[in-house]
């Protein structure tokens, strides 16, 4: 059982509660046998990680306990696990980590029986961050996975928690298929802040096909250049190509940042630092993939628009094979 010697906590067997949570079978998986089997496997693995974490905590190996509890929470999230993670971070004197997971505990279980005791702990930890000149911000979106950019600096994907200097900040949230959301906020010096945003799906824009003109009788060739008469899309294809190139540049930037985080992880002095750097690398990898997919799609779309936007008034191009006594070769005519 995790002790509560550092601060007075009511007699709450957090580990036991976590075990009950992990053993509970949600009804959401009861519909499909294959889903239930996969859920059961996740619960079994989460229970194993939790038990190893409890043993590490009891043995005083708090860094190992944090890693194991976090692994269990990723497999089967629960409020008791958030509490256990916060307690382990407290043992490591990691105020930011403890604050993050105590806040997550009350976010998951606002009516917790020990909420009246946890809230003063949150206030004490927030005051500790204030003395360091920073405060904690959490950004949540529905759906999750949005890229978080604060003051023009990409920081990760939601759900995201980090420490910033108190004061005014500008937050931009972007997720493929959803409209960007922007928000200005004021982060107090002594209180952490939650930002919850529901993203709105982008409305699809219908593209109507241009009617095909009826065939006309042959007319004399024009005396002036008509190479641009058939252009209908103007600069749209070029703008699309430019946007695709910019998105690929963003993908490259985040890939370089990911590699930097992986290098930091390899040189970490502790498992806790290794996990933090690895989590950052995974976040940047996800963002790089989003930019890569978006850039590729924009480049393909721009290229197709350029092809479709070719001069429709020019003669059709044709090609063929011609053979003469000296040999055979290709011949082509028309505008390309």
Buried (B, 14 or more C-beta within 10 A) or exposed (E): EBEBEEEEBEEBEBBEBBBEBBEEEEEEBEEEEEEBEEBEEBBBBBBBBBBBBBEBBEEEBBBBBBBBBBBBBEBBEBBBBBBBBBBBBBBBEBBBBBBBBBBBBBBBBEEBEBEEBBBEBBBEBBBBBBEEEBBBBBBBBEEEBBBBBBEEEBBBBBBBBBBBEBEEBEBBBBBEEBEBBEEEBEBEBEBBBEBEBEBEEEEEEEEEEEEEEEEEEEEEEEEEEEEEEEBEBEEBBEBBBBBBBBBBEBBBBBBEBBEBBBEBBEEBEEBBBBBBBBBBBBBBBBBBBBBBEBBBBBBEBBBEBBEEBBEEEBEEEEEEEEEEEEEEEEEEEEEE
